Amino acid sequence: MESYRITGGTPLHGAVSISGSKNAALALMAGALLIEGEVVLHNVPRIGDVFTMIALLEGLGVRTAWEGNSLYLDTRTLHHAEPDARLVNRMRASFYIFGPLLARLGYARMPHPGGCQIGTRPVNFHINGLRALGATIEPDDGIYVAHALGLTGARIYLDMPSAGATQQLMAAAVYASGLTVIENAAMEPEVVNLANFLNAAGARIEGAGTSTLYIYGVPRLAPYVEYPIIPDRLEAGTFAIAAAITQGEVELNGVVPEHLHALSAKLTEAGVEVYEGAHRLIVRATRRPKPLDIRTMPYPGFPTDLQQPMCAFLALAEGASKVLETIYENRIQHVPELQKMGADIVAEGRTILIRGVDKLKGARVRATDLRGGAALVVAALAAQGETVVDEIEHIDRGYERLESKLQALGAQIQRVQLPAETPPAKEVSLTL
């Protein structure tokens, strides 16, 4: 079992280059299935979820190749629409291929997706939207079997602005005849990145970045497209929080500061100095943070994916903080792990209450999910003594070369092979 061994207490200093966005890369890789030809994606992060998506696409007949952080996809060899259920079960984003497969081939057989266990993540928005476009979808023992002789434009209203549903339905609607309107659409930068990619291939999508999308159907897309992945705002946010909690100074390069405005505002409110430049952000902290109230919201609100690292940051605040998680009801599994490190933190339903302590202490903890694991790394960087973070395969799903980037900033972190922690033996009383 691979783990991180971290000795905390060293302020982070220096500059770090931010990788391409995990969520954007997965969406563009799924959208590439609409293209019968060649796709070249630049700035693709070499992370676990991207490798899972590659395996998923290769299982469908797509040929892939790497050159640095550029990924080549040859989708001309796509020959079936029944993805491997074991791969689909590894991550939520695997479901994004359902609509593009259906739109291009007229048929798809899609297992229910897996991913981090952070709460109920129904796919009804996806299914209902595809049905509105004219697809026939029937569940069959945990498999969604879909047929469509031809999709037709429709007006679709999303009960909540789901980024995944917005991306999937926008992609499928590219081949739907007529006009499709998606209302209450997600406004995330990753949605905009996908829309721009599809438009570069010949799609006609308007309104990306607003709550209403207009997709005018086209008969086909260009046989070749080359496009870059946007920087990962969540990786950037994690490094910003790491700089702040260690009272260091870090320059984040290759970012879009606008994508981080909600985080920057909260860090500033906590007393952290944040400076924006062209494609860079400088984060400097010299004291313990002030307490905060945070409510996670869809973009441009405070991102749910940074809630857990921010809880680690607020564990050292000078006062009491309150964090309300409105997106995923079970995104609280980091709470008992932070308690092991001395944090005064409790979860009451979706509300997390934190009373800042003077110091955190090293402990052996477990990454229960991707961003929860990042929160433990952030906490460990500031804790006294040594922390071991187990099950870091969750962290590898979304962070490229995390330990080497942190090491370059002065962090004492190593990837190590350790035996699983053995639970204490139970006492047994014998009655003679």
C-alpha positions as CSV (number, residue, x, y, z in Angstrom):
1,M,0.0,0.0,0.0
2,E,1.4,3.4,-1.0
3,S,1.2,6.2,1.5
4,Y,2.5,9.8,2.0
5,R,4.9,10.4,4.9
6,I,4.9,14.1,5.7
7,T,6.8,16.0,8.3
8,G,5.0,19.3,8.9
9,G,6.0,22.7,10.0
10,T,7.9,24.0,7.0
11,P,6.4,27.1,5.3
12,L,6.0,26.6,1.5
13,H,8.0,29.0,-0.7
14,G,8.6,29.2,-4.4
15,A,6.7,28.8,-7.6
16,V,4.6,25.9,-8.9
17,S,3.1,25.3,-12.4
18,I,-0.5,24.1,-12.4
19,S,-1.5,21.1,-14.5
20,G,-4.4,20.8,-16.9
21,S,-7.8,20.4,-15.4
22,K,-8.9,16.8,-14.5
23,N,-12.6,17.6,-15.0
24,A,-12.1,19.5,-18.3
25,A,-9.8,16.7,-19.7
26,L,-12.4,14.0,-18.9
27,A,-15.2,16.0,-20.5
28,L,-13.2,16.7,-23.7
29,M,-12.1,13.1,-24.0
30,A,-15.8,12.0,-23.8
31,G,-16.8,14.7,-26.2
32,A,-14.1,13.5,-28.7
33,L,-16.3,10.4,-29.3
34,L,-18.6,12.7,-31.4
35,I,-15.7,13.2,-33.9
36,E,-15.0,10.5,-36.5
37,G,-11.3,11.3,-37.0
38,E,-8.4,12.5,-35.0
39,V,-8.3,14.6,-31.8
40,V,-5.2,16.1,-30.2
41,L,-5.6,17.5,-26.6
42,H,-2.9,19.5,-25.1
43,N,-2.1,20.1,-21.4
44,V,-3.7,16.8,-20.3
45,P,-2.7,15.8,-16.8
46,R,-1.2,12.3,-16.3
47,I,-3.4,11.3,-13.4
48,G,-5.4,8.2,-12.4
49,D,-8.8,9.3,-13.8
50,V,-7.4,10.2,-17.2
51,F,-5.7,6.8,-17.4
52,T,-9.1,5.2,-16.5
53,M,-10.8,7.2,-19.3
54,I,-8.1,6.2,-21.7
55,A,-8.6,2.5,-20.8
56,L,-12.4,3.0,-21.2
57,L,-12.0,4.6,-24.7
58,E,-9.5,2.0,-25.8
59,G,-12.0,-0.7,-24.8
60,L,-14.4,0.8,-27.3
61,G,-11.9,0.7,-30.1
62,V,-10.3,4.2,-29.8
63,R,-6.6,4.4,-30.4
64,T,-4.6,6.6,-28.1
65,A,-1.0,7.8,-27.7
66,W,0.9,10.3,-25.5
67,E,3.5,12.9,-26.5
68,G,4.5,14.7,-23.3
69,N,1.2,16.1,-21.9
70,S,-0.5,16.0,-25.3
71,L,-2.9,13.1,-25.9
72,Y,-3.7,11.8,-29.4
73,L,-7.1,10.1,-29.9
74,D,-8.0,8.3,-33.2
75,T,-11.8,7.8,-32.9
76,R,-12.2,6.4,-36.4
77,T,-11.8,2.9,-35.0
78,L,-14.7,3.3,-32.5
79,H,-16.6,0.0,-33.0
80,H,-19.0,-0.5,-30.2
81,A,-20.9,1.3,-27.4
82,E,-20.7,-1.1,-24.4
83,P,-18.0,0.1,-22.0
84,D,-16.3,-2.1,-19.5
85,A,-18.4,-2.0,-16.3
86,R,-15.3,-2.4,-14.1
87,L,-13.8,0.8,-15.5
88,V,-17.1,2.7,-15.4
89,N,-17.3,1.8,-11.7
90,R,-14.0,3.6,-10.9
91,M,-15.2,7.1,-11.5
92,R,-18.3,9.3,-12.0
93,A,-17.0,11.0,-15.1
94,S,-17.2,7.7,-17.1
95,F,-20.9,8.4,-17.5
96,Y,-20.1,11.4,-19.7
97,I,-19.5,9.1,-22.7
98,F,-23.1,7.9,-22.7
99,G,-24.5,10.8,-24.7
100,P,-21.7,11.1,-27.3
101,L,-21.9,7.3,-27.9
102,L,-25.7,7.5,-28.3
103,A,-25.5,10.5,-30.6
104,R,-22.8,9.1,-32.9
105,L,-23.7,5.4,-33.0
106,G,-27.5,5.5,-32.2
107,Y,-27.0,2.9,-29.4
108,A,-25.3,2.7,-26.0
109,R,-25.3,0.3,-23.1
110,M,-24.0,2.1,-20.0
111,P,-23.5,0.8,-16.5
112,H,-24.2,3.0,-13.5
113,P,-21.0,5.0,-12.7
114,G,-18.8,4.8,-9.6
115,G,-16.4,7.3,-8.1
116,C,-15.7,8.9,-4.7
117,Q,-18.4,8.0,-2.1
118,I,-19.2,11.6,-1.2
119,G,-23.0,11.4,-1.3
120,T,-25.9,10.6,-3.6
121,R,-25.1,11.5,-7.2
122,P,-28.1,10.5,-9.2
123,V,-27.9,10.4,-13.0
124,N,-31.6,11.2,-13.5
125,F,-30.7,14.7,-15.0
126,H,-28.6,12.9,-17.6
127,I,-31.3,10.3,-18.4
128,N,-34.2,12.7,-18.5
129,G,-32.3,15.0,-20.7
130,L,-31.4,12.3,-23.2
131,R,-35.0,11.1,-23.2
132,A,-36.1,14.7,-24.0
133,L,-33.8,14.6,-27.0
134,G,-35.6,11.5,-28.3
135,A,-33.6,8.6,-26.8
136,T,-35.3,5.5,-25.6
137,I,-33.6,4.4,-22.4
138,E,-34.5,1.4,-20.3
139,P,-32.7,0.1,-17.2
140,D,-31.7,-3.5,-17.3
141,D,-30.1,-4.9,-14.1
142,G,-28.0,-1.8,-13.3
143,I,-27.3,-1.1,-17.0
144,Y,-28.9,1.7,-19.0
145,V,-29.7,0.5,-22.5
146,A,-30.4,3.4,-24.9
147,H,-31.5,3.6,-28.6
148,A,-32.0,6.6,-30.8
149,L,-32.6,6.5,-34.5
150,G,-32.0,10.3,-34.5
151,L,-31.9,12.9,-31.7
152,T,-34.2,15.9,-32.0
153,G,-33.6,19.3,-30.4
154,A,-35.6,20.1,-27.2
155,R,-35.9,22.5,-24.3
156,I,-34.3,21.0,-21.2
157,Y,-34.5,22.4,-17.7
158,L,-32.1,21.1,-15.1
159,D,-33.4,21.0,-11.6
160,M,-29.9,21.9,-10.5
161,P,-27.0,23.2,-12.5
162,S,-25.1,19.9,-12.7
163,A,-21.8,20.3,-14.6
164,G,-21.8,16.6,-15.6
165,A,-25.3,16.7,-16.9
166,T,-24.8,20.0,-18.7
167,Q,-21.6,18.7,-20.4
168,Q,-23.2,15.4,-21.4
169,L,-26.5,16.9,-22.8
170,M,-24.6,19.7,-24.6
171,A,-22.4,17.1,-26.3
172,A,-25.3,14.9,-27.3
173,A,-27.3,17.8,-28.6
174,V,-24.6,18.7,-31.1
175,Y,-26.0,15.9,-33.4
176,A,-29.7,16.6,-32.5
177,S,-31.7,18.1,-35.4
178,G,-32.9,21.6,-34.7
179,L,-32.3,23.8,-31.6
180,T,-31.7,22.5,-28.1
181,V,-32.0,24.9,-25.2
182,I,-30.6,23.9,-21.8
183,E,-31.9,26.1,-19.0
184,N,-30.3,26.3,-15.5
185,A,-27.1,25.1,-17.1
186,A,-23.9,24.8,-15.1
187,M,-21.5,27.8,-15.7
188,E,-18.2,26.1,-14.7
189,P,-15.1,26.9,-16.7
190,E,-14.9,23.2,-17.6
191,V,-18.3,23.5,-19.4
192,V,-17.0,26.5,-21.3
193,N,-13.9,24.6,-22.3
194,L,-16.0,21.7,-23.7
195,A,-18.2,24.1,-25.6
196,N,-15.2,25.8,-27.1
197,F,-13.6,22.5,-28.1
198,L,-16.8,21.3,-29.8
199,N,-17.2,24.7,-31.6
200,A,-13.6,24.4,-32.8
201,A,-14.7,21.1,-34.4
202,G,-17.7,22.7,-36.1
203,A,-20.5,22.6,-33.5
204,R,-22.8,25.6,-33.0
205,I,-23.0,26.2,-29.2
206,E,-23.9,29.6,-27.8
207,G,-24.2,30.8,-24.2
208,A,-21.5,28.8,-22.6
209,G,-20.6,30.3,-19.2
210,T,-24.2,31.5,-18.7
211,S,-27.2,29.7,-17.3
212,T,-28.8,29.1,-20.7
213,L,-27.2,27.2,-23.5
214,Y,-28.3,27.1,-27.2
215,I,-27.1,24.2,-29.3
216,Y,-27.9,24.2,-33.0
217,G,-27.6,20.7,-34.4
218,V,-25.1,19.9,-37.1
219,P,-24.9,16.8,-39.3
220,R,-21.2,16.1,-38.5
221,L,-18.0,17.5,-36.9
222,A,-14.7,18.1,-38.5
223,P,-12.4,15.0,-38.8
224,Y,-9.5,16.7,-37.0
225,V,-9.4,19.1,-34.1
226,E,-6.6,20.2,-31.8
227,Y,-7.4,21.9,-28.5
228,P,-5.8,22.8,-25.1
229,I,-7.2,21.8,-21.6
230,I,-7.7,24.7,-19.2
231,P,-5.6,24.9,-16.0
232,D,-7.0,22.9,-13.0
233,R,-8.6,25.5,-10.7
234,L,-9.0,22.8,-8.0
235,E,-5.3,21.9,-8.0
236,A,-4.5,25.6,-7.9
237,G,-6.8,26.1,-5.0
238,T,-5.3,23.2,-3.1
239,F,-1.8,24.8,-3.5
240,A,-3.1,28.2,-2.5
241,I,-4.6,26.7,0.7
242,A,-1.3,24.8,1.4
243,A,0.6,28.0,1.1
244,A,-1.7,29.8,3.5
245,I,-1.9,27.1,6.1
246,T,1.9,26.8,6.3
247,Q,2.3,30.6,6.4
248,G,4.4,30.6,3.3
249,E,4.5,32.4,0.0
250,V,3.8,30.5,-3.3
251,E,3.4,31.8,-6.8
252,L,0.9,29.7,-8.9
253,N,1.8,29.8,-12.5
254,G,-0.4,28.9,-15.5
255,V,-3.7,29.7,-13.8
256,V,-6.8,31.7,-14.7
257,P,-7.3,33.9,-11.7
258,E,-10.9,34.5,-12.6
259,H,-11.6,30.9,-12.0
260,L,-10.4,31.2,-8.4
261,H,-12.3,34.4,-7.3
262,A,-14.5,32.7,-4.7
263,L,-11.5,31.1,-3.0
264,S,-9.4,34.2,-3.3
265,A,-12.1,36.2,-1.6
266,K,-12.4,33.8,1.3
267,L,-8.6,33.6,1.8
268,T,-8.5,37.4,1.8
269,E,-11.3,37.5,4.4
270,A,-9.2,35.1,6.5
271,G,-6.2,37.5,6.4
272,V,-4.2,35.9,3.6
273,E,-2.6,38.2,1.0
274,V,-3.6,37.2,-2.5
275,Y,-2.2,39.0,-5.6
276,E,-3.6,38.4,-9.1
277,G,-1.5,38.7,-12.3
278,A,-1.6,37.6,-15.9
279,H,-1.9,33.8,-15.6
280,R,-0.6,33.7,-12.1
281,L,-1.6,34.1,-8.5
282,I,0.6,34.8,-5.5
283,V,-0.5,33.7,-2.1
284,R,1.2,34.9,1.1
285,A,0.3,34.3,4.8
286,T,2.1,35.5,7.9
287,R,-0.3,34.6,10.7
288,R,-3.1,32.2,11.7
289,P,-6.3,32.7,9.7
290,K,-9.3,34.5,10.9
291,P,-12.4,32.3,11.2
292,L,-14.9,32.1,8.2
293,D,-18.4,31.1,7.3
294,I,-18.4,29.2,4.0
295,R,-21.3,27.8,1.9
296,T,-20.5,25.6,-1.1
297,M,-22.3,26.6,-4.2
298,P,-22.2,25.8,-8.0
299,Y,-19.8,28.0,-9.9
300,P,-19.1,30.9,-9.5
301,G,-19.8,30.2,-5.8
302,F,-17.3,28.5,-3.5
303,P,-16.5,25.1,-5.0
304,T,-17.5,22.0,-3.1
305,D,-14.2,20.4,-4.2
306,L,-12.2,22.8,-2.0
307,Q,-14.4,22.6,1.0
308,Q,-12.4,19.8,2.6
309,P,-8.9,21.5,2.2
310,M,-10.5,24.7,3.6
311,C,-11.7,22.8,6.6
312,A,-8.1,21.8,7.3
313,F,-7.0,25.5,6.9
314,L,-9.8,26.6,9.3
315,A,-8.8,24.0,11.9
316,L,-5.9,26.5,12.8
317,A,-8.1,29.6,12.7
318,E,-8.3,32.0,15.6
319,G,-11.9,31.4,16.4
320,A,-15.0,29.4,15.3
321,S,-15.8,28.7,11.7
322,K,-18.9,27.2,10.0
323,V,-18.9,25.4,6.7
324,L,-22.2,24.4,5.0
325,E,-21.9,21.7,2.3
326,T,-24.9,22.1,0.0
327,I,-23.8,19.9,-2.9
328,Y,-22.9,16.4,-1.5
329,E,-24.4,15.3,1.8
330,N,-21.6,12.8,2.6
331,R,-18.6,15.1,1.8
332,I,-17.7,15.0,5.5
333,Q,-15.5,11.9,5.7
334,H,-12.4,14.0,6.3
335,V,-13.8,15.2,9.7
336,P,-12.9,12.1,11.8
337,E,-9.5,12.0,10.1
338,L,-8.8,15.6,11.0
339,Q,-9.9,14.9,14.6
340,K,-7.1,12.3,14.8
341,M,-4.7,15.2,14.1
342,G,-6.1,17.3,17.0
343,A,-8.6,19.4,15.1
344,D,-11.7,20.5,17.0
345,I,-14.1,19.8,14.2
346,V,-17.6,18.1,14.2
347,A,-20.2,17.5,11.5
348,E,-23.9,18.0,12.1
349,G,-25.6,16.8,9.0
350,R,-24.3,19.0,6.1
351,T,-22.9,21.6,8.5
352,I,-19.3,21.4,9.7
353,L,-18.4,23.3,12.9
354,I,-14.7,24.1,13.5
355,R,-13.1,25.7,16.6
356,G,-9.6,26.7,15.7
357,V,-6.7,25.1,17.7
358,D,-3.2,26.4,18.3
359,K,-1.6,23.4,16.5
360,L,-2.3,20.2,14.7
361,K,-0.3,17.0,15.5
362,G,1.0,14.3,13.2
363,A,-1.1,11.1,13.0
364,R,-1.8,8.1,10.8
365,V,-4.8,9.0,8.7
366,R,-6.7,7.7,5.7
367,A,-7.7,9.4,2.4
368,T,-11.3,8.3,2.0
369,D,-11.8,10.2,-1.2
370,L,-9.9,12.5,-3.6
371,R,-10.4,16.0,-2.1
372,G,-10.6,14.5,1.5
373,G,-7.1,13.1,0.9
374,A,-5.9,16.5,-0.3
375,A,-7.3,18.0,2.9
376,L,-5.2,15.6,5.0
377,V,-2.1,16.5,3.0
378,V,-2.8,20.2,3.6
379,A,-3.2,19.6,7.3
380,A,-0.1,17.4,7.5
381,L,2.0,20.2,6.0
382,A,1.2,22.4,8.9
383,A,1.1,19.8,11.7
384,Q,3.8,19.2,14.3
385,G,5.6,15.9,13.8
386,E,5.0,13.2,11.2
387,T,1.8,12.3,9.5
388,V,1.2,9.2,7.4
389,V,-1.6,9.5,4.8
390,D,-2.8,6.1,3.7
391,E,-4.8,5.1,0.6
392,I,-3.3,7.8,-1.6
393,E,-4.6,6.2,-4.7
394,H,-7.6,8.4,-4.2
395,I,-5.3,11.5,-4.4
396,D,-3.5,10.2,-7.5
397,R,-6.9,10.3,-9.3
398,G,-6.8,14.1,-9.4
399,Y,-3.3,15.5,-8.7
400,E,-0.3,15.2,-11.1
401,R,3.1,14.7,-9.4
402,L,1.7,16.2,-6.1
403,E,4.6,15.1,-3.9
404,S,7.3,16.4,-6.3
405,K,5.6,19.7,-6.7
406,L,5.3,20.1,-2.9
407,Q,9.0,19.0,-2.5
408,A,10.0,21.8,-4.9
409,L,8.3,24.2,-2.5
410,G,10.2,22.9,0.5
411,A,7.7,20.4,1.9
412,Q,9.0,17.3,3.5
413,I,6.8,14.7,1.8
414,Q,7.7,11.2,0.5
415,R,5.7,8.5,-1.2
416,V,6.4,5.3,0.7
417,Q,5.3,1.7,0.8
418,L,3.9,0.8,4.2
419,P,2.1,-2.2,5.5
420,A,-1.6,-1.7,6.4
421,E,-2.2,-0.5,9.9
422,T,-3.2,-3.4,12.1
423,P,-6.1,-2.7,14.4
424,P,-5.5,-3.3,18.1
425,A,-6.2,-6.8,19.3
426,K,-9.4,-7.2,21.3
427,E,-9.1,-8.2,24.9
428,V,-10.6,-11.6,25.6
429,S,-11.6,-12.6,29.1
430,L,-11.7,-16.3,29.9
431,T,-14.0,-17.7,32.6
432,L,-12.8,-20.8,34.2
